[in-house]
Amino acid sequence: MKLLHTSDWHLGRSFHGVGTLAAQQRFANQLLDTVTAENVDVVLVSGDVYDRALPGVDVVNLFDDILARLSAAGVQVVVTSGNHDSAARLGFGGRLLERAGVHLRTRLSDLDTPVLLPLQAGSDRVGGAQVAIYGIPFLEPRLVAEELGLENGTHFSVTEAAVNRIGTDLDTRAPGTASVVLAHTFASGGLTSASERELSIGGVGAVPLDLFDRFSYTALGHLHGPQTLSEKVRYSGSPLPYSFSEASHTKGAWLLEITEDGLGEVRKVVWAPERALSVLSGKLDDLLTAEKWAFAQDHYCQITLTDNDRPELAIERLRTRFPNTLVLMFAPEIEREAQRQSYGARIAKAANELELCCGFLDHVRHRGASDAEQQVLREALARVREQESAL
């Protein structure tokens, strides 16, 4: 049996103000192409289907279209909810969708109710062997501790209780039953990136890797970079980049095979983005002229300017070469002495109103007033004095 491990679709998310619906529709096509080319039997989605609890109509329609296309292709789909999803809304109609091969695992009561599928070998079933697929939705400790029989829940304790429930059910299954678990959580050993919203502060929410030892494969969601924590515990990462910290990620999914002997081959499926990300840093003139930056001209760019003086019309000038510049930051290589002083100390040294105004401009934009700007300030100050003297 071939399974495709995906997660963190974040349908409806924007990227620094740029809508991603077209890119997500492209991902949907890549997903279907992979399913067809690789003869995938089951698609796993380990949480964060949507980017928010109340997704827009066009976003819901996109997910509906993806499920319909997967069902038409004869593929089983197992979905669990993440911390961005509304579990109740995502799970609506689950019992009806089950008939179409779409299995939603968003409710705590369904933790130990597996999706049972016959193990296939080509077109033949392998005896009576089965694969049991379980889904652990995102577990908010405060909300689920009591139902899991815990007085005070932590991310570790509620996840452990959920895994124990699954283990109890798995013990009732026929010997040799392969087990796959979907979980949207932060497992120790995973590396975070900026676009995940933390499950807890300071890593307190991390759960130990050995919690999943008994399962044939654990399909994790939440972290956006593809990662192998062990041969049978992995993060697929998100199918699209959602922050510039993901510029170096290779997006895609894990294609795994379950055999009579358990977990077989696991290999990476790559989905190239339509537009790559680049994080650039340097002086404005160099960025605009140097050949070494030519590779990024069509990329989405995050640019940090290192000029000691903040250039005028910086982003407009950058966009003449890098039209898809979305983020601009400033980090001067060497700060001037005036910049190192506190603002209060600097304005205390101002000899007159003009120096005070120029000092303020310098402070807020890291660039002194030009001759023309100083002339405008002189005229404005002169008018203020005239008005004051007339009172």
C-alpha positions in Angstrom: 0.0 0.0 0.0 1.3 3.5 -0.9 0.5 6.4 1.3 1.3 10.1 0.7 2.1 12.0 3.9 1.2 15.7 3.7 0.3 18.4 6.2 -0.1 22.1 6.9 -1.8 23.1 3.7 -3.0 26.4 5.3 -5.5 27.0 2.6 -6.5 30.7 2.6 -3.2 32.0 3.9 -1.6 35.1 2.4 2.1 35.6 2.0 3.2 39.1 3.1 0.0 40.6 1.6 0.1 38.5 -1.5 -2.8 36.1 -2.0 -1.9 32.4 -2.4 -5.1 30.9 -3.7 -3.7 30.5 -7.2 -0.5 28.9 -5.8 -2.6 26.6 -3.7 -4.7 25.6 -6.7 -1.4 24.8 -8.5 -0.4 22.7 -5.5 -3.7 20.8 -5.8 -2.8 19.9 -9.4 0.6 18.8 -8.3 -0.9 16.6 -5.6 -3.3 14.9 -8.1 -0.4 14.4 -10.5 1.6 12.7 -7.8 -1.3 10.5 -6.8 -1.8 9.4 -10.4 1.8 8.9 -11.3 2.7 7.0 -8.1 -0.5 5.0 -7.9 -1.1 6.3 -4.4 -3.7 4.5 -2.3 -4.1 6.9 0.6 -3.5 10.6 1.1 -2.8 11.7 4.7 -3.3 15.3 5.8 -1.8 15.8 9.3 -3.6 19.0 10.3 -3.9 22.7 9.5 -6.0 22.2 6.4 -7.1 25.8 6.7 -5.2 28.8 7.9 -8.0 30.0 10.1 -11.0 28.6 12.0 -13.4 30.5 9.7 -12.0 30.1 6.1 -13.4 32.1 3.2 -15.9 30.6 0.8 -13.4 30.4 -2.1 -11.0 28.5 0.3 -13.7 26.0 1.3 -14.6 25.5 -2.3 -10.9 24.7 -3.1 -10.8 22.0 -0.4 -14.1 20.6 -1.6 -12.7 20.4 -5.1 -9.5 18.7 -3.9 -11.5 16.0 -2.0 -13.8 15.5 -5.0 -10.9 15.0 -7.3 -9.1 12.6 -4.9 -12.3 10.6 -4.4 -12.9 10.4 -8.2 -9.3 9.0 -8.5 -10.2 6.2 -6.1 -8.0 7.4 -3.4 -8.7 7.2 0.3 -8.1 10.4 2.3 -7.5 10.6 6.0 -7.6 14.1 7.5 -7.0 15.4 11.1 -7.4 18.9 12.4 -4.5 21.3 13.4 -4.3 24.3 15.7 -5.4 26.6 12.9 -8.5 24.6 12.1 -11.9 24.6 13.8 -12.2 20.9 14.6 -16.0 21.0 14.7 -16.3 22.8 11.3 -13.7 20.6 9.6 -15.3 17.5 10.9 -18.8 18.4 9.7 -20.4 15.7 7.6 -17.7 13.2 8.5 -20.0 10.2 8.6 -21.3 10.9 5.2 -17.9 11.6 3.7 -16.7 8.3 5.0 -18.8 6.6 2.3 -16.8 8.5 -0.3 -13.4 7.4 1.2 -12.8 10.7 3.1 -12.1 9.9 6.7 -12.1 12.9 9.1 -10.5 12.5 12.5 -11.2 15.8 14.3 -13.1 14.6 17.4 -11.5 13.2 20.6 -14.0 10.4 20.6 -12.6 9.1 17.3 -9.0 8.8 18.6 -9.1 5.0 18.8 -11.4 4.5 15.8 -9.0 3.6 13.0 -9.5 3.7 9.3 -9.1 0.0 8.5 -7.9 -0.7 5.0 -6.8 -4.0 3.4 -3.1 -4.3 2.6 -2.6 -4.5 -1.1 0.2 -6.1 -3.1 -0.3 -4.8 -6.7 -3.9 -5.8 -7.4 -4.0 -8.6 -4.9 -4.8 -8.5 -1.2 -2.1 -9.9 1.1 -4.1 -12.5 3.0 -6.3 -10.7 5.6 -3.6 -8.2 6.5 -4.8 -4.7 7.3 -3.5 -1.2 7.9 -5.0 0.7 10.8 -4.8 4.5 10.4 -5.4 6.6 13.4 -5.7 10.4 13.6 -4.8 12.6 16.6 -6.3 16.1 16.2 -4.5 19.0 17.8 -5.0 18.7 21.5 -5.4 21.8 23.6 -4.6 20.6 27.1 -7.1 22.8 28.9 -10.0 21.6 26.7 -9.3 17.9 26.5 -7.6 16.9 29.8 -10.8 16.0 31.6 -12.2 13.9 28.7 -8.8 12.0 28.6 -9.1 11.3 32.4 -6.4 13.8 33.4 -6.6 16.4 36.2 -4.0 18.8 34.9 -3.1 18.4 31.2 0.1 19.4 29.4 0.9 18.8 25.8 2.9 15.8 26.8 0.3 14.3 29.1 -2.7 14.7 26.7 -0.7 13.3 23.8 0.5 10.4 25.9 -3.1 9.6 26.9 -4.2 9.8 23.3 -1.4 7.5 22.2 -2.3 5.0 25.0 -5.9 4.9 23.8 -4.7 4.1 20.3 -2.3 1.5 21.6 -5.2 -0.2 23.5 -7.2 -0.4 20.4 -4.3 -1.6 18.3 -3.8 -4.5 20.8 -7.2 -5.8 19.8 -6.3 -6.0 16.1 -5.0 -9.1 14.4 -1.3 -9.8 14.8 0.7 -8.1 12.1 -1.7 -5.2 11.6 0.4 -2.2 10.4 -0.3 1.1 12.2 -0.1 4.6 10.9 -0.7 7.6 13.2 -1.4 11.2 12.2 -0.5 13.8 14.8 -0.4 17.6 14.7 2.1 18.4 17.4 5.7 19.5 18.2 7.8 16.4 18.7 11.3 16.8 20.3 14.0 17.0 17.6 11.9 19.0 15.2 13.2 22.4 13.9 10.8 25.3 13.8 10.4 28.1 11.3 8.8 31.5 11.6 5.5 30.8 10.1 4.3 28.2 12.6 2.4 29.6 15.5 3.9 28.0 18.6 1.9 25.3 20.4 3.4 26.6 23.6 6.1 29.0 24.8 9.7 28.0 25.1 9.2 24.4 23.7 7.2 23.3 26.8 4.7 21.7 24.4 7.2 19.3 22.8 6.5 15.6 23.2 9.2 13.0 23.2 9.9 11.0 20.1 9.8 7.6 21.7 6.0 8.1 22.4 5.5 6.9 18.8 7.8 3.9 18.9 5.2 1.2 18.6 3.7 2.4 15.4 4.7 1.5 11.9 4.8 5.2 10.8 3.9 8.5 12.4 2.9 11.3 10.1 3.5 14.6 11.9 2.2 18.0 11.1 2.8 21.5 12.5 6.4 22.3 11.5 6.7 23.6 7.9 10.1 22.1 7.0 10.3 18.5 5.9 12.2 16.6 8.6 13.1 13.1 9.5 13.1 12.6 13.3 13.6 8.8 12.8 13.0 6.5 9.9 9.4 6.1 10.9 8.6 9.5 12.5 8.6 12.4 10.0 7.3 15.9 9.3 6.2 16.4 5.7 6.3 20.2 6.0 3.9 22.5 4.2 3.4 22.2 0.5 4.1 25.9 0.0 6.5 28.3 1.8 4.6 30.7 4.1 7.6 32.8 5.5 11.0 33.8 4.3 12.6 31.6 6.9 11.4 28.8 4.6 13.4 30.0 1.6 15.8 27.1 1.8 13.1 24.4 2.3 12.4 21.8 -0.4 8.6 21.6 -0.4 6.7 18.4 -1.0 5.5 15.2 0.8 6.7 11.8 1.9 5.7 8.8 -0.2 5.7 5.7 2.0 5.0 2.0 1.4 3.5 -0.4 3.9 4.3 -4.1 3.2 3.6 -7.4 5.0 6.8 -6.7 7.0 5.7 -3.2 8.1 7.2 0.1 6.8 9.0 -0.2 3.5 10.6 2.4 1.3 10.0 6.1 2.3 11.1 8.7 -0.3 10.7 12.4 -0.8 8.3 13.9 -3.4 9.2 17.4 -4.4 6.7 20.1 -5.5 8.6 23.1 -6.9 7.0 26.5 -6.2 6.0 28.7 -9.1 8.1 31.5 -7.7 11.1 30.9 -5.4 12.0 32.9 -2.3 15.3 34.8 -1.8 16.7 36.6 1.2 19.1 39.3 0.1 21.4 41.7 2.0 23.7 44.4 0.8 24.1 48.0 -0.2 21.5 49.4 -2.5 23.8 50.3 -5.4 25.4 46.8 -5.3 22.0 45.1 -5.2 20.8 47.1 -8.2 23.9 46.5 -10.4 25.9 43.4 -9.4 25.4 40.4 -11.6 25.6 38.0 -8.6 22.0 39.1 -7.6 20.5 38.4 -11.0 19.2 35.0 -10.0 16.7 36.6 -7.7 15.1 39.0 -10.1 11.9 37.0 -10.5 11.8 35.7 -6.9 9.8 36.9 -4.0 12.4 38.9 -2.1 13.1 39.9 1.5 15.9 42.5 1.3 18.0 44.0 4.1 19.9 47.2 3.1 23.2 47.7 4.9 23.8 51.3 3.8 24.8 53.5 6.7 22.4 56.2 5.4 18.9 55.1 4.6 18.4 55.6 0.8 15.5 57.6 -0.5 12.7 55.7 -2.3 14.5 52.5 -1.4 11.8 50.0 -2.1 10.7 51.7 -5.3 14.3 51.6 -6.6 14.7 48.0 -5.5 11.5 47.0 -7.4 13.0 48.2 -10.7 15.2 45.1 -10.5 13.3 42.9 -8.0 9.7 43.7 -8.7 8.4 41.1 -6.2 10.2 42.6 -3.2 7.7 42.0 -0.3 9.8 42.8 2.8 12.4 45.6 3.2 14.6 46.0 6.3 17.5 48.2 7.3 20.7 47.1 9.1 23.5 49.6 8.7 27.0 48.1 8.7 28.5 50.8 10.8 26.2 53.1 12.8 27.3 56.8 13.0 28.2 58.2 16.3 25.0 60.3 16.4 22.9 57.1 15.8 24.6 55.4 18.8 23.6 58.2 21.1 20.2 58.2 22.7 17.6 60.4 21.0 17.3 62.5 24.2 21.0 63.1 24.4 21.0 64.2 20.7 18.2 66.7 20.9 19.6 68.2 24.0 22.6 69.3 21.9 20.4 71.0 19.3 21.4 74.7 19.1 18.1 75.8 17.5 14.7 74.7 16.2 16.1 73.8 12.8 18.7 71.4 14.3 16.0 69.9 16.5 13.8 69.2 13.4 16.7 67.8 11.4 17.7 65.6 14.3 14.2 64.1 14.5 14.3 63.3 10.8 17.7 61.7 11.1 16.5 59.7 14.1 13.3 58.2 12.5 14.7 57.5 9.0 18.4 57.2 9.5 19.1 59.9 6.9 19.9 63.6 7.4 17.8 66.3 5.9 18.8 67.4 2.4 19.4 71.1 1.5 15.9 71.3 0.0 14.3 69.7 3.1 16.2 72.1 5.4 14.9 75.0 3.3 11.3 73.8 3.7 11.9 73.5 7.5 13.3 77.0 7.7 10.3 78.4 5.9 7.9 76.5 8.1 9.6 77.6 11.2 9.6 81.2 10.0 5.8 81.1 9.5 5.4 79.7 13.0 7.4 82.5 14.5 5.3 85.1 12.5 2.1 83.6 13.8 3.4 83.5 17.4 4.5 87.2 17.2 1.0 88.2 15.9 -0.7 86.7 19.0 
